[in-house]
Amino acid sequence: MAGLALLFLAGLIALAAATGWEETVAQIARLTLWQGALLLALSLVNYLFRGLRWHLFARRLGLPTGLAQDIRHFLGGFAMVVTPGRVGELVRMRWLKRETGWNYERTAPLALMDRASDLAAMAIILALSVAIAAGGMGSALPVAGLALLAAWTATHPRLLAAIVTRIYRLTGRFPRLFARVRIAARSLGRFTNAATILPAIALGVTGWLAEGYAFHLLLGWMGADIGLWKAIGIFVFATLAGGLTGAPGGVGGAEAAMIALLALDGVPMETSVPATAIIRVTTLWFALGLGLLVFPFAERLSLRKPNALEIR
């Protein structure tokens, strides 16, 4: 985590030096404390709405957990947001196993549906933003299509189980692992009804729109108002692009995509660089900080439950 933070800062410092320290510092100095607090509050809206979606999935799966417990698990998982592919967030499954006794193949659909509904929500937002304010974002449509395809595949149990079976036949290795994955895939059926999918997508869309709106406000405060939907589209596209790189937290890819898209829209580097730095600090790094605060409590409380056990 420390290494990633240093790389993130080094990249932004290099860009700031290339575009001129005076302009970059002046742009950052334009922000007030209440503006920074509002950006953080909008990010918190995103996390809480997605935490509610996690609770919705947990209830649908039949887990005997409460709202506060599910929110604690969801926020605590953000401590691992900068692991490659965010796989570290699966620590939530460990807490669930300790507190409920459910094994990993029974709770795996929860993590899969959470990721799939994020992809679906972001693809919907991206498609809307392209339709309303296309500009230089024509390349966003294939990304939106890929995100929807991944979400659709992940929410169709038979298709996913068939893909897992096909992969096993090609490799012929790890039969127990593939058997567990097939069990998890088949249990996705309880999530594929409209009463679950529609509220889940609505919560995800609302949450991601809050962060996109924060980016729109930030650009306006810096004197680079490019329009609401274009700002939202750039933010969501950059977030998805960073995730597709597989880099921890999308660091590097997301920032490069954001700066490049802003440049295509005529935003100068002395504005796009600090805007990118600030929005990433108030979204990704704020989530990491929040996760690090909640993580110790989630870990400690998980060991106090009647079903607590250590993972060997």
Salt bridges, closest charged atoms under 4 A:
ASP70 OD2 - HIS55 ND1 2.64
GLU89 OE2 - ARG86 NE 2.76
GLU89 OE1 - ARG92 NH1 3.15
GLU99 OE1 - ARG72 NH2 3.57
GLU99 OE2 - HIS73 NE2 3.09
GLU105 OE1 - ARG180 NE 3.99
ASP114 OD1 - ARG53 NH2 2.87
ASP118 OD2 - ARG50 NH2 3.32
ASP118 OD1 - ARG53 NH2 3.03
ASP225 OD1 - HIS216 ND1 3.83
GLU255 OE2 - ARG280 NE 2.74
ASP265 OD1 - LYS230 NZ 3.07
GLU299 OE1 - ARG94 NH2 2.67
GLU299 OE2 - ARG98 NH1 2.85
GLU310 OE1 - ARG98 NH2 3.36
